[in-house]
Amino acid sequence: MTSVLTILTAIPAVAAVVALLAGNRLHLARGIAFVAALASLALSIWIWLGLSGNGAMSFIERSAWVPKLGIEYHLGVDGLGGLMLLLAAIVSLMSVAASRTVKTQPGLYFALILLLESGLFGTFTALNFFHWFLYWELSLIPAFFLIKLWGGSKRGSAATQFFVYTMVGSVALLLAFLAVFVATGSMDFEVLTQMASTGELVAAIQTHLGPIGLWLALAVLLGFAVKVPLMPFHTWLPATYAEAPTAVTMLLTGAMSKMGVYGLLRLALPIFGHELAQVRTPLLVLAVLTVVAGAWAAVVQKDLKRVFAYSSINHLGYCLLAIFAVALPSGVDSAVRLSQVAALDGVVLQMFNHGLTAAAIFWFLSLLEERSGGQLGIDSFGGLRKPAPVLCGLMGVALFSSLGLPGLNGFVGEFLIFRGVFPLSWWAASISVLGLLITVAVILTVIQRVFTGPVSERWKSFQDMTAIERLDFAPVLLLMLLLGLVPQVVLGTVNATVMHLVAGWRF
């Protein structure tokens, strides 16, 4: 039995203890976090390169923990989990690199960042509900304190709202899976998926608990809907993203929001796909609302953090659109199966690409915030391309990626999603195209008001990016370009995993 996934999860957890001991020594604490995040990224890349080519689980770890309660220490990773490990490692490293000016308790700050990274790794590798849920909650606690202790002027209410919303979803998840355990005696995702594919799960729930399968599915959906978020469960997100330290917002939007989409793909569709297919139409309506209303809400925001907070809701709405569209309530032919695979390929790529792009945009916002003394109003700047041409040019690459410009990474996932969804639900896909058009207006408005126009006297000496900052951003922007031009570097592994997953699902 290999233990590489355990080691990956342990690296940031152990480093968190060491960083905590650094106390108020900023450079030491940040150095420890940077080395740990870099080591985690290197190991994540090694894991990705070692994944099975047929889409099955790799690097499996399995040992008895509390057998009478159905609890095993069961880890494994496929193309879905492997890509999310890469994303979590990249965004965590970006967050550490962006945290240059932590003024209070830097040791605690970086310890919490590393604990959050450890929770992400555990969530994307655990295959038994018990310890998956532990990691799910572990990521919530450091995020709460990072917002509460280092956030903006309204950080208290934002942190509380974030915690309460997420905890409600977690309670719903826990109750649902406790009920499933009572009915089946198992908490193992692979076992439950197999039972669902044969209809045995539905029968077991009916026999032991009565006709509550749909309610259990909706409880699980609630847990993930809050995390993504799906409208109308999104109201915690704008305030949280705006009040959190920008480097923490990078983690929230770049990695934590993907936990909800990952949960839908790993738990909800495989185990409760039959029940979710029964409410497919109302779920599609909510997904379309998330896409269009998320983009439209971004239009009217005056704070740049809130603009991209709502833009994140819009972009993840495409993932929800595809996930709900593939849940067809009847048998499928080969053409429908091809569309399902295309849509889910797009979901996985969209998760990674949006995480990378959104984290980069918020990182650029942190540079604007530092150089302007905390200003992030969309009308606070203007003409910055003259004093800071490199910053505006490189940020423009990230913005055009978010817009979905062909040749950059943001285009590929959205294209595959719409390619798959149109044959499955033409009306939902057609309405959701409005989200793409509104996003174009949002991004171009930001570029126009921040980069172009006359330069006010206040910003004539605005500092451009330093050589170190350019080196920091170079790998991220090159990766955006690489994935836009050569998406097959990840798409081959993703496609094999999606085909393997869909073959075992029953709707």
C-alpha positions as CSV (number, residue, x, y, z in Angstrom):
1,M,0.0,0.0,0.0
2,T,1.5,3.3,-1.0
3,S,1.2,6.2,1.4
4,V,1.9,9.1,-1.0
5,L,-1.5,10.7,-0.5
6,T,-1.1,10.6,3.3
7,I,2.3,12.2,2.9
8,L,0.8,14.9,0.6
9,T,-1.8,15.8,3.2
10,A,0.7,15.7,6.0
11,I,3.2,18.1,4.5
12,P,1.2,21.3,5.0
13,A,-0.2,20.1,8.3
14,V,3.3,19.5,9.8
15,A,4.6,22.7,8.2
16,A,1.7,24.6,9.9
17,V,3.0,23.6,13.3
18,V,6.5,24.8,12.4
19,A,5.2,28.1,10.9
20,L,3.2,28.7,14.1
21,L,6.4,28.5,16.1
22,A,7.9,31.3,14.0
23,G,5.6,33.7,15.9
24,N,6.0,37.3,14.6
25,R,8.9,36.7,12.3
26,L,7.2,37.3,9.0
27,H,10.0,36.3,6.6
28,L,10.6,33.0,8.5
29,A,6.9,32.1,8.7
30,R,6.4,32.9,5.0
31,G,9.5,31.1,4.0
32,I,8.3,27.9,5.8
33,A,4.9,28.2,4.2
34,F,6.5,28.8,0.8
35,V,8.8,25.7,1.0
36,A,5.9,23.5,2.2
37,A,3.6,24.8,-0.6
38,L,6.3,24.3,-3.2
39,A,7.0,20.7,-1.9
40,S,3.2,20.0,-2.0
41,L,3.0,21.2,-5.6
42,A,6.0,19.1,-6.6
43,L,4.4,16.0,-5.1
44,S,1.0,16.8,-6.7
45,I,2.6,17.0,-10.1
46,W,4.3,13.6,-9.5
47,I,0.9,12.1,-8.5
48,W,-0.7,13.6,-11.6
49,L,1.9,12.1,-13.8
50,G,1.5,8.7,-12.1
51,L,-2.3,8.4,-12.6
52,S,-3.8,5.4,-14.3
53,G,-4.5,5.9,-17.9
54,N,-7.9,4.1,-17.8
55,G,-9.5,6.6,-15.4
56,A,-9.6,4.3,-12.4
57,M,-8.4,5.1,-8.9
58,S,-4.6,5.2,-8.3
59,F,-2.4,5.5,-5.2
60,I,-5.0,3.7,-3.2
61,E,-4.6,3.5,0.6
62,R,-7.0,1.4,2.5
63,S,-7.0,0.1,6.1
64,A,-9.6,-0.7,8.7
65,W,-10.4,2.1,11.2
66,V,-13.7,1.4,13.0
67,P,-15.2,-1.5,11.0
68,K,-18.3,-1.7,13.0
69,L,-19.2,1.8,12.0
70,G,-18.3,1.4,8.4
71,I,-15.3,3.6,8.8
72,E,-12.1,2.9,6.8
73,Y,-9.0,5.0,6.1
74,H,-9.6,4.9,2.3
75,L,-7.8,7.2,0.0
76,G,-7.5,7.2,-3.8
77,V,-7.2,9.7,-6.7
78,D,-8.2,9.7,-10.3
79,G,-8.1,12.4,-13.0
80,L,-10.8,14.4,-11.2
81,G,-9.1,14.3,-7.8
82,G,-5.6,14.6,-9.3
83,L,-6.5,17.8,-11.1
84,M,-8.0,19.2,-8.0
85,L,-4.9,18.4,-6.0
86,L,-2.9,20.3,-8.6
87,L,-5.3,23.2,-8.4
88,A,-5.2,23.3,-4.6
89,A,-1.4,23.2,-4.6
90,I,-1.0,25.9,-7.2
91,V,-3.5,28.3,-5.6
92,S,-2.0,27.7,-2.1
93,L,1.4,28.6,-3.4
94,M,0.0,31.7,-5.1
95,S,-1.7,32.7,-1.9
96,V,1.5,32.4,0.1
97,A,3.4,34.4,-2.6
98,A,0.7,37.1,-2.4
99,S,0.9,37.4,1.4
100,R,3.8,39.8,1.6
101,T,2.5,42.3,4.1
102,V,0.9,40.4,6.9
103,K,1.2,42.8,9.8
104,T,-0.1,40.8,12.8
105,Q,0.7,37.3,13.9
106,P,2.3,36.1,10.7
107,G,3.1,32.7,12.2
108,L,-0.6,32.0,12.9
109,Y,-1.6,33.4,9.6
110,F,0.6,31.1,7.5
111,A,-0.2,28.1,9.8
112,L,-3.9,28.6,9.0
113,I,-3.1,28.9,5.3
114,L,-1.3,25.6,5.5
115,L,-4.0,23.9,7.5
116,L,-6.5,25.0,4.9
117,E,-4.3,23.5,2.2
118,S,-4.1,20.2,4.1
119,G,-7.9,20.1,4.4
120,L,-8.2,20.6,0.6
121,F,-5.9,17.8,-0.1
122,G,-7.8,15.5,2.3
123,T,-11.1,16.4,0.7
124,F,-9.9,15.6,-2.8
125,T,-8.4,12.2,-1.8
126,A,-10.7,10.7,0.9
127,L,-13.1,7.9,-0.3
128,N,-14.9,7.2,3.0
129,F,-17.4,9.7,4.2
130,F,-16.2,9.8,7.8
131,H,-12.7,11.1,7.2
132,W,-13.8,13.0,4.1
133,F,-16.2,14.9,6.3
134,L,-13.4,15.6,8.8
135,Y,-11.3,17.2,6.0
136,W,-14.4,19.0,4.7
137,E,-14.8,20.7,8.1
138,L,-11.1,21.2,8.6
139,S,-11.0,23.5,5.6
140,L,-13.8,25.6,7.1
141,I,-12.2,26.3,10.5
142,P,-8.9,28.0,9.2
143,A,-10.9,29.9,6.6
144,F,-13.2,31.3,9.3
145,F,-10.3,32.6,11.4
146,L,-8.3,34.0,8.4
147,I,-11.4,36.1,7.6
148,K,-12.2,37.0,11.2
149,L,-8.6,38.0,12.2
150,W,-7.2,39.5,9.1
151,G,-10.2,40.7,7.1
152,G,-11.6,44.2,6.4
153,S,-13.7,46.5,8.6
154,K,-16.8,44.2,8.3
155,R,-14.9,41.0,8.8
156,G,-16.8,39.8,11.8
157,S,-20.2,39.6,10.1
158,A,-18.7,38.2,6.9
159,A,-16.9,35.5,8.8
160,T,-19.9,34.6,10.8
161,Q,-22.2,34.5,7.7
162,F,-19.6,32.3,5.9
163,F,-19.4,29.9,8.9
164,V,-23.2,29.7,9.5
165,Y,-24.1,29.1,5.8
166,T,-21.4,26.5,5.4
167,M,-22.2,24.7,8.6
168,V,-25.8,24.4,7.7
169,G,-24.8,22.7,4.5
170,S,-22.4,20.4,6.5
171,V,-25.1,19.4,8.9
172,A,-27.4,18.5,6.0
173,L,-24.6,16.4,4.5
174,L,-23.9,14.6,7.8
175,L,-27.5,13.8,8.5
176,A,-28.0,12.4,4.9
177,F,-25.0,10.1,5.1
178,L,-25.8,8.9,8.6
179,A,-29.2,7.9,7.2
180,V,-27.4,6.1,4.3
181,F,-25.2,4.3,6.7
182,V,-28.2,3.1,8.7
183,A,-29.7,1.8,5.5
184,T,-26.6,0.2,4.0
185,G,-23.9,-0.2,6.7
186,S,-21.4,1.5,4.5
187,M,-19.8,5.0,4.2
188,D,-17.5,4.1,1.4
189,F,-18.1,6.1,-1.8
190,E,-17.2,3.3,-4.2
191,V,-19.4,0.8,-2.4
192,L,-22.3,3.3,-2.4
193,T,-21.8,4.2,-6.0
194,Q,-21.9,0.5,-7.0
195,M,-25.1,0.0,-4.9
196,A,-26.7,3.0,-6.6
197,S,-25.8,1.8,-10.1
198,T,-27.6,-1.5,-9.5
199,G,-30.6,0.0,-7.7
200,E,-29.6,-1.7,-4.4
201,L,-29.2,1.6,-2.6
202,V,-32.8,2.8,-3.4
203,A,-34.1,-0.6,-2.2
204,A,-32.1,-0.4,1.0
205,I,-33.2,3.1,1.9
206,Q,-36.8,2.2,1.1
207,T,-36.7,-0.9,3.3
208,H,-35.0,0.6,6.3
209,L,-36.1,4.2,6.2
210,G,-39.1,4.5,3.9
211,P,-39.5,6.7,0.8
212,I,-37.0,9.4,1.8
213,G,-34.4,8.9,-0.9
214,L,-35.3,12.2,-2.6
215,W,-35.1,14.1,0.6
216,L,-31.6,12.6,1.3
217,A,-30.5,13.6,-2.1
218,L,-31.7,17.2,-1.6
219,A,-29.9,17.4,1.7
220,V,-26.7,16.3,0.0
221,L,-27.3,18.8,-2.7
222,L,-27.9,21.6,-0.2
223,G,-24.5,20.9,1.4
224,F,-22.7,21.4,-2.0
225,A,-25.0,24.1,-3.3
226,V,-24.0,26.4,-0.4
227,K,-20.3,25.7,-1.1
228,V,-20.3,26.4,-4.9
229,P,-22.6,28.4,-4.5
230,L,-25.9,27.8,-6.3
231,M,-28.4,30.7,-6.2
232,P,-30.2,31.4,-4.0
233,F,-27.7,30.0,-1.5
234,H,-25.0,32.5,-2.5
235,T,-25.6,35.5,-0.3
236,W,-22.7,34.8,2.0
237,L,-20.1,34.9,-0.9
238,P,-19.9,38.6,-1.9
239,A,-19.3,39.9,1.6
240,T,-16.9,37.1,2.4
241,Y,-14.8,37.6,-0.7
242,A,-14.8,41.4,-0.2
243,E,-13.9,41.4,3.5
244,A,-11.3,38.5,3.4
245,P,-7.7,39.4,2.9
246,T,-7.1,39.2,-0.8
247,A,-4.7,36.3,-0.5
248,V,-7.3,34.4,1.4
249,T,-10.0,35.3,-1.2
250,M,-7.6,33.7,-3.7
251,L,-8.0,30.4,-1.8
252,L,-11.7,30.8,-1.3
253,T,-12.5,31.3,-5.0
254,G,-9.6,29.3,-6.5
255,A,-9.9,26.1,-4.5
256,M,-12.6,26.1,-1.7
257,S,-15.5,26.8,-4.1
258,K,-14.4,23.8,-6.2
259,M,-15.0,21.5,-3.2
260,G,-18.7,21.9,-3.8
261,V,-18.5,21.1,-7.5
262,Y,-16.2,18.2,-6.7
263,G,-18.7,16.9,-4.1
264,L,-21.4,16.9,-6.7
265,L,-19.3,14.8,-9.1
266,R,-17.8,12.5,-6.5
267,L,-20.9,12.0,-4.2
268,A,-24.1,13.5,-5.4
269,L,-24.3,12.3,-9.0
270,P,-22.8,8.8,-8.4
271,I,-24.8,8.0,-5.3
272,F,-28.0,10.1,-5.7
273,G,-28.2,10.6,-9.5
274,H,-31.5,8.7,-9.8
275,E,-33.1,11.0,-7.3
276,L,-31.6,14.2,-8.7
277,A,-32.8,13.3,-12.1
278,Q,-36.4,13.5,-10.8
279,V,-35.9,17.2,-10.0
280,R,-33.7,17.9,-13.1
281,T,-35.8,20.7,-14.5
282,P,-36.0,22.9,-11.3
283,L,-32.3,22.3,-10.8
284,L,-31.6,23.5,-14.3
285,V,-33.7,26.6,-13.7
286,L,-31.5,27.4,-10.6
287,A,-28.3,26.8,-12.6
288,V,-29.5,29.1,-15.4
289,L,-30.4,31.7,-12.7
290,T,-26.9,31.3,-11.2
291,V,-25.2,31.9,-14.6
292,V,-27.3,34.9,-15.8
293,A,-28.1,36.6,-12.5
294,G,-24.5,36.1,-11.3
295,A,-23.1,37.9,-14.3
296,W,-25.8,40.6,-14.2
297,A,-25.1,41.3,-10.5
298,A,-21.4,41.8,-11.4
299,V,-22.4,44.6,-13.8
300,V,-23.7,46.8,-11.1
301,Q,-21.0,46.4,-8.5
302,K,-18.7,49.3,-7.7
303,D,-16.0,47.4,-5.7
304,L,-13.6,45.3,-7.8
305,K,-13.6,42.4,-5.3
306,R,-17.4,42.2,-5.5
307,V,-17.3,42.4,-9.3
308,F,-15.2,39.3,-9.4
309,A,-17.0,37.6,-6.5
310,Y,-20.3,37.7,-8.6
311,S,-18.3,36.8,-11.7
312,S,-17.1,33.7,-9.9
313,I,-20.7,32.7,-9.1
314,N,-21.4,33.1,-12.9
315,H,-18.5,31.0,-13.9
316,L,-19.2,28.1,-11.5
317,G,-22.8,28.3,-12.6
318,Y,-21.7,26.8,-15.9
319,C,-20.4,23.8,-14.0
320,L,-23.8,23.4,-12.2
321,L,-25.6,23.8,-15.6
322,A,-23.6,20.8,-17.0
323,I,-23.9,18.6,-13.9
324,F,-27.7,19.0,-13.8
325,A,-28.1,18.6,-17.5
326,V,-26.4,15.2,-17.6
327,A,-28.8,13.8,-15.0
328,L,-31.3,12.4,-17.5
329,P,-34.1,10.4,-15.9
330,S,-34.2,7.6,-18.5
331,G,-31.9,5.4,-20.5
332,V,-29.4,7.1,-23.0
333,D,-28.1,6.2,-26.4
334,S,-24.5,6.7,-27.6
335,A,-25.1,10.3,-28.8
336,V,-26.5,11.3,-25.5
337,R,-23.6,9.6,-23.7
338,L,-21.1,11.5,-25.8
339,S,-22.8,14.8,-24.9
340,Q,-22.7,13.8,-21.2
341,V,-19.0,13.1,-21.4
342,A,-18.3,16.3,-23.2
343,A,-20.2,18.3,-20.7
344,L,-18.4,16.7,-17.7
345,D,-15.0,17.1,-19.4
346,G,-15.9,20.8,-19.6
347,V,-16.9,20.9,-15.9
348,V,-13.6,19.4,-14.7
349,L,-11.6,21.7,-17.0
350,Q,-13.7,24.7,-15.9
351,M,-13.0,24.0,-12.3
352,F,-9.3,24.0,-12.8
353,N,-9.2,26.9,-15.3
354,H,-11.5,29.1,-13.3
355,G,-9.6,28.4,-10.1
356,L,-6.4,29.4,-11.7
357,T,-7.7,32.5,-13.5
358,A,-9.8,33.8,-10.5
359,A,-6.9,33.4,-8.1
360,A,-4.7,35.3,-10.5
361,I,-7.2,38.1,-10.9
362,F,-7.5,38.5,-7.1
363,W,-3.7,38.5,-6.9
364,F,-3.6,41.4,-9.3
365,L,-6.2,43.1,-7.2
366,S,-4.0,42.7,-4.2
367,L,-1.3,44.6,-6.1
368,L,-3.7,47.4,-6.9
369,E,-4.8,47.5,-3.3
370,E,-1.3,47.7,-1.9
371,R,-0.2,50.4,-4.3
372,S,-3.4,52.6,-3.9
373,G,-3.6,52.5,-0.1
374,G,-6.6,50.2,0.0
375,Q,-8.6,51.6,-3.0
376,L,-10.5,49.0,-5.0
377,G,-13.4,51.0,-6.4
378,I,-14.0,50.4,-10.1
379,D,-14.1,54.2,-10.5
380,S,-11.1,54.9,-8.3
381,F,-8.4,54.5,-11.0
382,G,-8.4,55.2,-14.7
383,G,-5.5,55.4,-17.1
384,L,-3.2,53.0,-15.2
385,R,-1.8,51.5,-18.4
386,K,0.4,54.7,-18.7
387,P,2.2,54.5,-15.4
388,A,2.0,50.7,-15.0
389,P,1.9,49.1,-18.5
390,V,3.3,45.8,-17.4
391,L,0.8,45.3,-14.6
392,C,-2.1,46.3,-16.8
393,G,-0.9,44.1,-19.7
394,L,-0.4,41.0,-17.6
395,M,-3.7,41.5,-15.7
396,G,-5.3,41.9,-19.0
397,V,-4.3,38.4,-19.9
398,A,-6.1,37.0,-16.8
399,L,-9.1,39.2,-17.5
400,F,-9.4,38.0,-21.1
401,S,-9.0,34.4,-19.8
402,S,-12.0,35.0,-17.5
403,L,-13.9,36.5,-20.5
404,G,-13.3,33.2,-22.4
405,L,-11.1,34.4,-25.1
406,P,-10.1,31.6,-27.5
407,G,-6.4,30.7,-27.1
408,L,-6.5,31.1,-23.3
409,N,-7.5,28.5,-20.7
410,G,-10.9,30.0,-19.9
411,F,-12.3,29.2,-23.3
412,V,-11.8,25.4,-23.4
413,G,-14.0,24.4,-20.4
414,E,-16.9,26.7,-21.3
415,F,-16.8,25.5,-24.9
416,L,-17.0,21.8,-23.9
417,I,-19.8,22.6,-21.4
418,F,-22.0,24.2,-24.0
419,R,-21.0,21.5,-26.6
420,G,-22.3,18.9,-24.2
421,V,-25.3,20.8,-22.7
422,F,-27.0,22.0,-25.9
423,P,-28.1,18.4,-27.0
424,L,-29.1,17.6,-23.4
425,S,-31.1,20.8,-22.7
426,W,-31.3,23.3,-25.5
427,W,-33.4,25.8,-23.6
428,A,-31.0,25.9,-20.6
429,A,-28.0,26.3,-22.8
430,S,-29.6,28.9,-24.9
431,I,-30.6,31.1,-22.0
432,S,-27.2,30.6,-20.3
433,V,-25.4,32.1,-23.4
434,L,-26.6,35.5,-22.0
435,G,-24.2,34.9,-19.1
436,L,-21.3,34.8,-21.6
437,L,-22.4,38.1,-23.2
438,I,-22.9,39.9,-19.9
439,T,-19.4,38.6,-18.7
440,V,-17.9,40.3,-21.8
441,A,-19.5,43.5,-20.8
442,V,-18.3,43.2,-17.2
443,I,-14.6,42.5,-18.2
444,L,-14.5,45.2,-20.8
445,T,-15.9,47.7,-18.4
446,V,-13.2,46.9,-15.8
447,I,-10.5,47.3,-18.5
448,Q,-12.0,50.6,-19.7
449,R,-12.4,52.2,-16.2
450,V,-9.2,50.9,-14.6
451,F,-6.7,50.8,-17.5
452,T,-7.7,53.4,-20.0
453,G,-8.7,57.1,-20.0
454,P,-6.9,60.1,-18.5
455,V,-4.5,59.6,-15.6
456,S,-5.4,61.5,-12.5
457,E,-2.6,63.4,-10.7
458,R,-2.9,60.9,-7.9
459,W,-1.9,57.9,-10.0
460,K,0.8,59.4,-12.3
461,S,3.5,57.9,-10.1
462,F,1.7,54.5,-9.7
463,Q,4.3,51.8,-9.3
464,D,4.5,49.2,-12.0
465,M,5.2,45.5,-11.3
466,T,8.7,44.8,-9.8
467,A,11.0,42.2,-11.4
468,I,10.1,39.7,-8.5
469,E,6.4,40.2,-9.1
470,R,6.8,39.6,-12.8
471,L,8.6,36.3,-12.0
472,D,5.9,35.3,-9.6
473,F,3.2,35.8,-12.1
474,A,5.1,34.3,-15.1
475,P,4.4,30.6,-14.4
476,V,0.7,31.2,-13.8
477,L,0.2,33.2,-17.0
478,L,2.2,30.8,-19.1
479,L,0.0,27.9,-17.7
480,M,-3.1,29.9,-18.8
481,L,-1.6,30.1,-22.3
482,L,-0.5,26.5,-22.4
483,L,-3.9,25.1,-21.4
484,G,-5.6,27.4,-23.9
485,L,-3.5,26.3,-26.8
486,V,-2.7,22.6,-25.8
487,P,-5.6,21.5,-23.5
488,Q,-4.9,17.9,-24.2
489,V,-2.0,18.0,-21.7
490,V,-4.8,17.5,-19.1
491,L,-7.8,16.6,-21.2
492,G,-6.7,13.1,-22.0
493,T,-6.5,12.1,-18.4
494,V,-9.7,14.0,-17.5
495,N,-11.6,12.3,-20.4
496,A,-10.5,8.8,-19.3
497,T,-11.7,9.5,-15.8
498,V,-15.1,11.0,-16.9
499,M,-15.8,8.0,-19.1
500,H,-14.9,5.7,-16.3
501,L,-17.2,7.6,-13.9
502,V,-20.2,7.9,-16.2
503,A,-20.1,4.2,-17.1
504,G,-20.9,3.4,-13.5
505,W,-23.7,6.0,-12.9
506,R,-27.4,5.3,-12.9
507,F,-30.0,8.1,-13.3
